[in-house]
Amino acid sequence: MQGRSTKRQKELARQQHQREKEAKKNERAKEKSERPTRGVGEEDPDIAGIIPGPQPPLEY
């Protein structure tokens, strides 16, 4: 019965993959919770100094 052992191997591989995915998910959640958060009113460093609206013409 070759089919049963192949099916079992596939199922074990799928379960292992699921365990690895869950471990990665938990690791990302842990890292996210440990990241410092910005306080209320603090400016996002990625957009610091950007002025909304029309931009002045470029001078050459």
Contacts in CASP RR format, 6 or more apart in sequence:
PFRMAT RR
TARGET T0000
AUTHOR 0000-0000-0000
METHOD contacts of the structure
MODEL  1
MQGRSTKRQKELARQQHQREKEAKKNERAKEKSERPTRGVGEEDPDIAGI
IPGPQPPLEY
38 44 0 8 1.000
43 49 0 8 1.000
END
